[in-house]
Amino acid sequence: MLFACGLAVIATALAHRLLDGDRRAGAWTFPFVALGRNALFIYVLSQALTKVLYVTRPPLAFMQGKSLHFWLFDNAFFWLGDRCAASLGWAVGLLMLLTLLAMGMAMRGLAVRL
């Protein structure tokens, strides 16, 4: 437990140094800074999007009565193999979508204050 806490503190200090403390940081830090600028908004949006995808059941014959979430999961990520890999693919895909949204907001100077 103490070892894991120590690693977490070191990782936090390293992230702070790379993202906030070092003014020579390159363009690779921009996605992280954009996510940090609107972190609470992105979290609330991800939860709301997930809930909407779970309850939305379009009346299309090819969806076989599945919610939009399960249909997208089965058809977009199930090719990865087992359900664990598909779940990881779903999570990474959602994070990429939300990161692109956060980057677009940051480029336009938008910051949601909650």
Residue pairs with C-beta under 8 A, 6 or more apart in sequence:
18 25
18 29
19 25
19 29
19 32
19 33
19 36
30 103
30 106
31 99
31 102
31 103
33 106
34 99
34 102
34 103
34 105
34 106
35 42
35 98
35 99
35 102
37 102
37 105
37 106
37 111
38 102
38 105
38 106
38 110
38 111
38 112
40 112
40 114
41 112
41 114
42 98
42 101
42 102
44 114
45 98
45 101
46 94
46 98
49 94
50 69
50 94
53 67
53 68
53 69
53 72
54 67
54 68
54 69
55 67
56 67
56 68
56 69
57 63
57 65
57 66
57 67
57 68
58 68
63 71
66 74
72 90
73 86
73 87
73 90
76 89
76 90
76 93
77 86
77 87
77 89
77 90
77 93
78 86
80 86
80 88
80 89
105 111
105 112
